[in-house]
């Protein structure tokens, strides 16, 4: 690692950071609507994005700085078991093809802005809606923090901020500046800012990975030498072979499956989805988004390259930025660092908007000010988006970085517990609203307690997301075990509650709503998006 600042790399980084900052503020004028004072406009970009904008937005949303830093870092630290992220992104696209178009249709029909809006409308339960909203906000907070961790990793490798003995304010000043810029243009432009910036972010990432996958192996003697070096490392370390053993295969498989089920439960994934202008846009995107999985597979190989290049870091998250620093010319290292930095800004903006929308629509409007106007909703959402970022910043500055990663893993366990209410509700009304709430509570409690009991070399609690699967004895993903318990409790309680003739909520949706598209009779005209929630 450089003792001083890498001036060339920093200059290139600042150039691209300045470019996307300008784009972030100019985005407020991009496709400007007549009425800007509604969550449809600020929080969903007017529901106007076509296939390519949605593709870049979803890609920028799902493939984050955390992906760029943490996936190859997992390969660097644990070997091929870190590749679980590749099969789970392959599994997720056929899955979302079955339910995302239905969610888009019913949300467009009734003006739903969040998943909790849909849950409330489908099951007639503000309590269940609140549970989904709170879960979404809790799961999103550490995810935003990890984006800031990604920016901080890049700044550390470039030598910005001084050493460990530097005054804390000076050391963290670059991150504070990046945070301030992100907060300002998100507040100003809403979802249009990350949508526009995503074009730059994804272009840079594709260029960096294409160059890295060709240039670095040439410098290291080819892939044979890279894999041999990686195998030697894991064999000599006494951790077994490069690939996971039988016990590790259970962890690998359950983590991949559980992560696939959880990915589109996150509020930011749904926010990007609902911003598209038609049902067909969603269907097309589920067929072309796997291009990002190809990119992710190549990206993961950087972990093995870091081993072969002799990269030594105390914090595994610095491995890939340090690889770029060591292997690339300074100017291209700056391009790579910019790709990671901008790869943090896009999802952080979407995540903060999604969390703010959940608070505004499903806490503020439902429980605090039911008569809030669309303009008041938008104002509250803007303010909450700032508070969410401040919370994430405090989290990053005040806690160890490995803690941030482990809390993000805990967030994945939590968000998975909303799957029965959201996806189940898209296909059936059979589940009772109280049963769904009971299943959610059991899944949340089990997942949290089980994760609390997992220790790591650096943490006594919340040290990972895998534990023994009850009744099987293998080590597997806690979130998957939790959702199985969730589903079992939901089914049993539904039978009991329906036998007891417990009151059911009112379903404001109709079967035709789930296949409706733009131009269909009654779509949007029946309930204008800005006012739909007020009629619930």
C-alpha angles and dihedrals in degrees: 000000000000116000090213138027118299095229098188094049091045091051092053090045092052091048093056092040089053090048095054091042090058090046090050093058094040089053088077087073095045110108089344112196128222091242111040094169100089136083089240088066104034098032102033104026091246091298085271108122120124131211100287097040089049091047093053092042094051091044091049088047099048102033102058140167085269088059092048093049107027104042096058088036088059089051089048092052105032109019127229093347086079088068090080087103091067099057092041092057088049092051094047100063099061086045096054091044086069099051114016095074089052091050091048092050098049092042092050091047095052102028095248113172099181139030088249089058088058094045091051092048095044099046101023091232125130089182093059090043090053091050091053092046095049091046091051093050093046093048093047099051098071089041090060089046090056091057089057089048088056092054090047092052091055093047091050093053092047088054094243117151100028130255133310092279093056119113108272094238094053091044093052097035095099090053090047090052092049089049092050092051092047092049093048100052094040089054091047103041107021118199092346090073098061090038091059096039091049089075091061094040096052094042091054093047093051091048093048094048093045091052094041095051090054105029101043097049089050090055092046097049100260137298093293090064092042094054092041091054091048092049091049091052096053094040094049091045090062092239093119128244130340092264124059121267123237093282092048091053091066090052091047095049097043093045091051093048095043092048091050091054092047102045099082093039088074112102094232092057091053093044091057090046096051091050091071119102102229145019090245091059089061093048092050092049094054087059098047101035091081086077084078090057089060088053090048092053091054091044091054090057088067087077091064090044090055089055093049091047090056095243110175119191134156091216112053091209088070093056098091097040087049091049090055090047092052101041107033130067110259094255094053091043084059090054090050092048090049090052090055094043094049087042085065097046097055099053093037089058094047092045094051091048092049093049091047092051090052092052094045100045102033105031109021098037097034099044111012110033113008092174094055113144122230089255091053091048091053093048092050092047091052092051093046091050087060093048091050091054092047090053091051091048092052089048092054096044095044103042139053113268094238087058089058091054093048092049089051088054088051088051089057090055090050099046091050088066090069091063098093093051096044106035095027090051091053091062107027143021092200096101112089115236093233091048090053089050091049092048091048091052093050092048093048094048095045093045094048095045093046092049090047089059094054113100130195134187089268102033136047092202137027088019095148146342102252129085140151113301109233113245094011103059095213124120110252144155111297093213092060092050089048094052092049088055089044092054094046092051091046093053095045094046091047091057090047096046094045090049088051090048091235111185113271124213124249115265109216093187130085130209092253091057091071094062099035120126138186110295095026114129112272097012109139092338089078093055120011109225094236093056104028095097092054091062095056 
